[in-house]
Amino acid sequence: MLALVAGIGAASFLQSAKKSAYGDVKLVSVYKVAKPIPKGLAGEQALSQNYIQKSEIPQEFRPGTAVTDPNDIKNKVSINELAPGQVLVDKQFVDANVAQVTFAQRVPAGQVAVTISVDQVHGVAGLLMPGDKVNLLVSRPDKADEKNVEMQVMYQNLNILAIGTKAAPQAGDAAASASTKGAATTGDSGLITFSVPLEAAQRIALAAGSTSGGSSVYLTLVPPDNGAAERPAPVNTNTVLANLPLTPYDNV
């Protein structure tokens, strides 16, 4: 009896404290995220394991799309990670087939995916990772003098969409484990897929596929925040030593 009375008293105190905090503000029921919800968590599991709990907030703060019936998320999965304290709203849990992300959905609007094949020498020793940016250099023989090979920068800051079958991470993706970090799986690390406008894809495909004419492409890794620089003049075997600085950093 004493425990029951104490429990009732504690509940009454908390209710009184809440009313005191909010004054005469009208409180309404919502469902909040109680602990971190990972992407892909089933709605039934979120409810049964107390990832989601009922709460009250001032009516003026309740989102218009707030979930009012927890049964609405059953037979659905979370489409992104949800942080504790968030009010549960519509479309945070969706049908499983909607939650699946196809590779096409990773291609930015107005761009296409194009793949080239490079070996480790031409592809920065296989150290590239999905999400990196690279410059694309093209070498080709001089039509007038086949012994004279010219090298020039074709594009700067190309976005690597994937390496092999490993795509660049997106917001909401689970963090990669130590065993999955790295460039790509053995055997396909030389397949580099870029996301670029269609016109650029044409040029890249042509440059990378013109091996019969002696052309070759090289990739150079750049910092994540690399800015576009003025395109340097082409270099060939006759001019590679002309006006050469003492160190490559003298003109930087």
Stockholm file with secondary structure:
# STOCKHOLM 1.0

chainA/1-252         MLALVAGIGAASFLQSAKKSAYGDVKLVSVYKVAKPIPKGLAGEQALSQNYIQKSEIPQEFRPGTAVTDPNDIKNKVSINELAPGQVLVDKQFVDANVAQVTFAQRVPAGQVAVTISVDQVHGVAGLLMPGDKVNLLVSRPDKADEKNVEMQVMYQNLNILAIGTKAAPQAGDAAASASTKGAATTGDSGLITFSVPLEAAQRIALAAGSTSGGSSVYLTLVPPDNGAAERPAPVNTNTVLANLPLTPYDNV
#=GR chainA/1-252 SS CHHHHHHHHHHHHHHHHHHHHHTTCCEEEEEEECSCBCTTCBHHHHHHTTSEEEEEEEGGGSCTTBCCCGGGGTTCEESSCBCTTCBCBTTSEECHHHHCCCGGGGSCTTCEEEEEECCTTTTGGGTCCTTCEEEEEEEEECSSCTTCEEEEEEEEEEEEEEETTEECCCTTCCCCCTTTCSSCCTTCTTEEEEEECHHHHHHHHHHHHCGGGTCEEEEEEECTTCCCCCCCCCEETTTTTTTCCSSTTTTC
#=GC SS_cons         CHHHHHHHHHHHHHHHHHHHHHTTCCEEEEEEECSCBCTTCBHHHHHHTTSEEEEEEEGGGSCTTBCCCGGGGTTCEESSCBCTTCBCBTTSEECHHHHCCCGGGGSCTTCEEEEEECCTTTTGGGTCCTTCEEEEEEEEECSSCTTCEEEEEEEEEEEEEEETTEECCCTTCCCCCTTTCSSCCTTCTTEEEEEECHHHHHHHHHHHHCGGGTCEEEEEEECTTCCCCCCCCCEETTTTTTTCCSSTTTTC
//
